[in-house]
Amino acid sequence: MPFEFIETEIKDVILVKPKVFGDSRGFFLETYKKEEFEKFGIKDDFIQDNHSKSSRGVLRGLHYQLNPNAQSKLVRCTKGRIIDVALDIRKNSPTFLKWVKKELTEENKLELFIPKGFAHGFVVLSDEAEVMYKVSGKYSPKDERNIIWNDKDINIDWGIDFEPNLSEKDKIAPKLKDIKDGDLL
């Protein structure tokens, strides 16, 4: 089997460990194989691949989109090292406002599957990082939402001891208590 699927603290968020074939020339791995993911129960139809590059200290998130354009994501770090976070914002979920944090690196080659109904963010711990992720829905500016990364009511432990570098959009993101009920999933 080319993948090991590992359940996290929130059963719907899955850590994916691809089988790596390596030798003195380098390595090869499959990062996604629809039939293997479907066998495990991940049936999302990924329609787009995204690639971002960020420098040390950049924090992107916490981002999500409303229905009908909510997105599942399959995230991996192809260069450098990040802490990746998935926050459950499904109001009727038993794990509502719980979060999963995983370190993704170019060395460990782990991927994180984040289903619809989660806000997502990551912080860069290396000099620079490149992150690639598949999404199951198109980008929709009118449905895009975010939550401030350091909301005390959520209390995510990002594992950092520095003030992160944020986009203007992320600097003014609302706290959870200021988000309208219809703006959660």
C-alpha positions as CSV (number, residue, x, y, z in Angstrom):
1,M,0.0,0.0,0.0
2,P,1.5,3.4,-1.0
3,F,0.0,5.2,2.0
4,E,-0.5,4.9,5.7
5,F,-3.6,6.7,7.0
6,I,-3.2,7.8,10.6
7,E,-6.2,9.2,12.6
8,T,-5.5,12.3,14.7
9,E,-7.1,13.7,17.8
10,I,-10.1,14.6,15.6
11,K,-11.0,11.5,13.6
12,D,-12.0,13.4,10.4
13,V,-8.5,15.0,10.2
14,I,-6.1,12.4,8.8
15,L,-2.3,12.4,8.7
16,V,-1.2,10.7,5.5
17,K,2.2,9.0,5.4
18,P,3.2,8.2,1.8
19,K,5.6,5.3,1.1
20,V,8.9,6.7,0.0
21,F,11.2,4.8,-2.3
22,G,14.7,6.2,-2.0
23,D,18.2,5.4,-2.9
24,S,21.5,7.2,-3.6
25,R,19.9,8.9,-6.6
26,G,17.0,10.5,-4.7
27,F,13.5,9.4,-4.0
28,F,10.0,8.8,-5.4
29,L,6.6,8.8,-3.8
30,E,3.0,9.1,-4.7
31,T,1.3,12.1,-3.0
32,Y,-2.2,11.2,-3.9
33,K,-4.0,8.2,-5.4
34,K,-7.8,8.6,-5.6
35,E,-8.6,4.9,-5.3
36,E,-6.4,4.5,-2.2
37,F,-7.9,7.5,-0.5
38,E,-11.4,6.3,-1.3
39,K,-10.7,2.9,0.2
40,F,-9.9,4.8,3.5
41,G,-13.1,6.8,3.2
42,I,-11.7,10.1,1.8
43,K,-13.9,10.6,-1.2
44,D,-13.4,14.3,-1.8
45,D,-13.0,15.3,-5.4
46,F,-9.9,17.6,-5.6
47,I,-10.2,20.1,-8.4
48,Q,-7.2,22.4,-7.9
49,D,-3.6,22.3,-6.7
50,N,-2.2,25.4,-4.9
51,H,1.5,26.2,-4.1
52,S,2.7,28.9,-1.7
53,K,6.1,30.1,-0.7
54,S,6.7,31.9,2.6
55,S,9.6,33.0,4.7
56,R,10.4,32.3,8.4
57,G,7.8,33.5,10.8
58,V,5.0,33.9,8.3
59,L,1.6,32.7,9.6
60,R,-1.2,32.2,7.1
61,G,-4.6,31.6,8.6
62,L,-7.0,30.7,9.9
63,H,-8.9,30.5,6.6
64,Y,-12.0,28.8,5.4
65,Q,-14.9,29.2,3.0
66,L,-18.6,29.0,3.5
67,N,-20.9,26.5,1.7
68,P,-21.4,25.8,-1.1
69,N,-17.8,26.6,-1.7
70,A,-16.3,25.0,1.5
71,Q,-13.1,23.2,0.7
72,S,-11.4,20.0,1.9
73,K,-7.6,20.3,1.7
74,L,-4.7,17.9,1.4
75,V,-1.7,19.8,2.6
76,R,2.1,19.0,2.4
77,C,5.3,20.9,2.8
78,T,7.7,20.3,-0.1
79,K,10.5,22.6,1.2
80,G,11.3,23.6,4.8
81,R,9.2,23.1,7.9
82,I,5.8,24.2,9.0
83,I,3.3,23.7,11.8
84,D,-0.1,23.0,10.2
85,V,-3.3,23.6,12.1
86,A,-6.9,22.5,11.5
87,L,-9.7,24.0,13.6
88,D,-13.1,22.3,13.7
89,I,-15.8,25.0,13.0
90,R,-18.7,22.6,12.4
91,K,-21.2,23.9,14.9
92,N,-22.9,20.5,15.4
93,S,-19.7,18.5,15.7
94,P,-18.7,16.9,19.0
95,T,-15.2,18.3,18.4
96,F,-16.4,21.9,17.7
97,L,-13.5,24.4,18.3
98,K,-11.0,21.6,18.9
99,W,-7.9,21.7,16.8
100,V,-5.2,19.4,15.4
101,K,-1.5,20.6,15.0
102,K,1.0,18.7,13.0
103,E,4.6,19.4,11.8
104,L,5.0,18.9,8.1
105,T,8.4,19.0,6.6
106,E,10.2,18.2,3.4
107,E,12.0,15.4,5.3
108,N,9.0,13.7,6.9
109,K,6.9,14.1,3.7
110,L,3.7,13.8,5.8
111,E,0.4,15.2,4.4
112,L,-2.6,16.4,6.4
113,F,-6.1,15.8,5.1
114,I,-8.5,18.6,6.4
115,P,-12.2,18.1,5.6
116,K,-14.8,20.7,4.8
117,G,-15.9,22.4,8.0
118,F,-12.4,23.3,9.3
119,A,-10.4,26.5,9.3
120,H,-6.8,26.0,8.3
121,G,-3.6,27.8,9.0
122,F,0.2,27.2,9.1
123,V,3.3,28.9,10.5
124,V,6.8,28.7,8.9
125,L,9.6,27.5,11.2
126,S,12.4,27.2,8.6
127,D,14.1,30.0,6.7
128,E,11.5,29.5,3.9
129,A,8.9,27.0,3.2
130,E,6.9,25.9,0.2
131,V,3.5,24.4,0.8
132,M,1.4,22.5,-1.8
133,Y,-2.2,21.6,-1.2
134,K,-5.1,20.2,-3.1
135,V,-8.6,21.7,-2.6
136,S,-12.0,20.3,-3.4
137,G,-13.7,23.6,-4.1
138,K,-13.1,26.7,-6.1
139,Y,-11.9,29.9,-4.5
140,S,-14.8,32.2,-3.8
141,P,-14.0,35.6,-2.5
142,K,-17.6,36.2,-1.3
143,D,-17.5,33.0,0.8
144,E,-14.0,33.5,2.1
145,R,-13.7,33.9,5.9
146,N,-11.0,33.9,8.6
147,I,-10.5,33.8,12.3
148,I,-7.7,35.6,14.1
149,W,-4.8,33.2,14.7
150,N,-4.4,33.9,18.5
151,D,-8.0,34.0,19.6
152,K,-7.9,33.3,23.4
153,D,-11.2,31.5,23.3
154,I,-9.7,28.9,20.9
155,N,-6.3,28.9,22.5
156,I,-4.3,27.2,19.7
157,D,-0.8,26.3,20.8
158,W,1.2,27.2,17.6
159,G,4.5,26.2,19.4
160,I,6.1,29.6,18.5
161,D,7.8,32.1,20.7
162,F,7.8,35.0,18.3
163,E,5.2,37.5,16.8
164,P,4.3,36.0,13.4
165,N,4.4,37.9,10.1
166,L,0.7,38.3,9.0
167,S,-1.0,39.5,5.9
168,E,-3.2,42.6,6.3
169,K,-6.3,40.4,6.0
170,D,-5.1,38.1,8.8
171,K,-4.1,41.0,11.0
172,I,-7.7,42.2,11.1
173,A,-9.4,38.8,11.2
174,P,-12.2,38.6,13.7
175,K,-12.3,36.7,17.0
176,L,-14.6,33.8,17.2
177,K,-17.1,35.7,19.5
178,D,-17.4,38.4,16.8
179,I,-18.2,36.0,13.9
180,K,-21.9,35.9,12.9
181,D,-23.5,32.5,13.5
182,G,-24.2,32.1,9.8
183,D,-20.4,32.5,9.1
184,L,-19.5,29.2,10.7
185,L,-20.2,25.8,9.1
